Amino acid sequence: MENNKSPVILSGIRPTGEIHLGNYFGAIQYFVKLQEQGHQCFYFVADLHALTTAMEDHIDVDKNSVEVVRWYLACGLDSNKSTIYRQSDILEIPFFNLLLGMITPEGELRRCTTYKDKVADMEGKRKMVSLGLLAYPVLMASDILFCNADIVPVGEDQLQHLEIAREIARKYNHHFSKKHKFTEPRSHLVEAVRVPGLKGEGKMSKSVGGPDNVIYLNDAPKEIKRKVMAAQTDLGPVAGEPMTESMKGIYKLLELCAPKAVYEDYLGRYERAEQRFYGDLKKELAKNILELVEPIQQRYQSPDCSVERVKALLAESAAKVRPIAKTNLRNMLDDMNFKHLAQTYN
């Protein structure tokens, strides 16, 4: 890994539910773009991270993890170009997490903005706040550092976590590094693609506006049409008035899914304050969403994306990735004076 001239790019998705357009435009589409640029990409299913809410939300982590990889492949990730693996298959990662946690200040974790926001939300819903949620950045650091990833694509909300990973790497290198030295990962700020929901209630999320707020990649054509035609709108554009929030969501979806000319045509209609065209607008939006998801659904149903193929792929990927983790953990254990363990970790 460290001798490879090509930088290692690493990112992942938590398997907490069905994949929807928000996941596609917010992450997976970008993963495919990086892959096609010839980078050395490591994409994983963050199933250990899902445990922060799995008990409270009754998540079937194993089943969901396989489904995420099926959709990864259906959306264009290529196992011949990218390394696609499951976090929990790399048994060394929890050990990295334990060791790195010992050099991470607890106060720094409590100051994380995302942690404080999550706690407020979960306590409001009377959900348990676990130690795993507090230590989420340490596990994220373990995901990054176990393979010495060079670049981590993140949104602004994850920059604080990435900086913690950099600080952990610096602290380890200063106090322990002899056989092993961690690479300080660089951020690759992903332009935030905020995919709006259909109910005019913020981002596309089932937890925000229910299932009708979301277009899932596995939704049937009739279901997609029904959801789009039921999407929230206003009473019609008013000359000289700014676009309403509900219509901003409709137009953002159209911009993401439709050709530029189609988007600009309907935008012009709104700006000219034309009336009674929302029905046509929704039909056009539904049509373009279908044109986007139908090829993905066809690939999802193909043998290359079957459950059996994905399970075999995950086994192959674990066999490829674990030796990297073993080598780095062995050297790390030696550096931290657990030489008896290092000698047995081959």
C-alpha positions, -999 to +999 in steps of 0.1 A: +000+000+000+026+026+011+048+018-019+020+022-044+023+055-063-014+057-068-031+073-038-056+052-019-091+067-018-115+053+008-151+058+016-182+038+028-219+037+034-237+025+066-263-002+058-291+013+077-319+010+051-329+007+015-308+027-011-325+057-025-319+086-049-303+106-020-277+078-016-271+076-053-265+113-060-250+120-026-224+093-026-225+063-050-225+084-082-193+101-069-177+068-061-182+056-097-167+089-110-135+084-089-133+048-100-134+058-136-107+083-131-083+054-124-078+060-087-071+031-063-105+030-046-115+012-014-153+013-009-168-005+020-200-012+038-198+003+073-218-024+091-199-019+124-209+018+123-245+007+118-245-008+153-247+026+168-284+025+160-290-011+149-306-023+182-329+007+185-339+007+148-341-031+145-317-032+115-308-065+099-271-056+094-261-087+076-289-086+050-286-048+045-249-051+040-253-075+011-280-053-004-257-023-003-231-041-023-257-053-048-267-017-054-231-006-055-225-030-084-258-021-101-250+016-100-217+010-117-190+002-092-167-025-107-150-050-085-122-052-111-115-015-107-124-009-070-120-029-039-154-034-024-155-050+010-175-053+043-160-035+073-167-064+098-149-089+075-116-072+083-113-085+118-083-064+126-104-031+124-119-036+159-084-041+172-072-009+156-103+008+171-093-004+206-057+006+203-064+040+187-091+047+213-064+045+240-047+076+225-078+096+218-090+123+243-125+116+255-132+153+257-124+158+220-150+132+211-177+149+232-170+182+215-178+168+181-207+187+166-222+156+149-222+138+183-240+166+201-266+168+173-271+130+173-275+129+211-301+157+210-320+138+183-318+104+200-326+116+235-356+134+220-368+101+206-360+083+238-333+062+221-302+049+239-270+069+234-242+043+233-205+044+239-201+033+202-218+066+191-194+086+212-164+067+198-177+068+162-147+090+151-122+065+165-138+037+145-138+060+114-101+066+120-095+029+122-113+025+088-089+050+073-057+042+090-057+004+089-049+007+052-031+040+053-057+057+030-044+089+015-076+106+005-111+104+021-140+120+003-162+137+029-189+162+032-185+192+055-202+174+084-174+148+084-144+172+083-142+173+121-141+135+122-113+134+096-093+159+115-095+136+146-082+108+124-053+130+114-046+139+150-046+103+160-021+095+133+001+123+143+000+113+180+008+076+172+036+086+149+051+109+175+049+085+205+052+050+190+063+049+153+092+026+147+081-002+124+048+014+114+040+050+104+004+062+097-003+083+067-021+115+076-052+113+054-062+142+033-098+153+028-114+155-006-144+178+001-173+164-018-197+190-032-228+185-011-256+171-032-287+176-011-314+156-027-348+170-016-376+148-004-410+147-022-430+160+007-413+193+011-397+183+043-360+187+039-337+161+024-348+128+009-352+106+040-377+081+053-371+093+088-380+128+079-411+125+058-420+088+057-417+064+027-436+087+003-408+113+008-383+089-008-377+074-042-360+040-036-339+025-063-360-006-061-394+012-064-417-002-091-425+022-120-461+027-108-448+035-073-424+061-086-451+077-107-475+077-077-450+093-054-439+120-079-475+129-088-483+132-051-452+154-044-459+187-026-462+218-048-476+254-044-506+269-060-487+282-090-458+307-097-464+344-090-447+369-112-419+387-094-420+363-064-391+339-056-396+301-060-413+285-030-394+258-010-417+230-022-410+239-058-373+242-052-373+205-043-392+195-074-368+215-096-337+202-079-348+166-086-355+176-122-321+192-125-305+160-112-324+135-133-334+153-165-314+166-195-303+202-191-326+214-219-356+199-202-347+215-169-342+249-184-375+247-203-395+241-172-375+266-152-384+292-178-421+284-175-419+290-137-399+323-142-425+335-167-452+326-142-470+303-165-500+285-150-512+249-149-481+232-160-472+214-128-489+182-139-467+181-170-437+189-149-443+160-126-449+136-155-416+147-170-398+143-137-413+108-132-403+098-167-367+109-162-364+092-128-376+060-145-351+064-172-324+067-146-334+038-123-346+012-148-312+002-161-299+001-125-328-022-115-321-044-145-284-048-134-295-054-098-316-084-110-287-098-131-265-127-120-236-103-115-255-086-087-271-117-071-269-124-034-246-154-042-223-134-063-220-106-037-213-130-009-185-146-030-172-111-038-171-101-002-151-133+007-127-125-022-123-089-010-117-100+026-089-123+015-074-093-004-078-066+023-070-086+055-033-091+047-029-053+045-046-050+079-026-078+094+007-064+084+000-029+097-015-042+129+014-065+135+039-036+132+016-014+153+015-040+181+053-043+180+056-005+182+033-004+212+053-031+230+028-059+225+056-079+210+042-113+222+010-106+201+030-092+172+050-124+169+018-145+167+000-121+142+012-135+109 
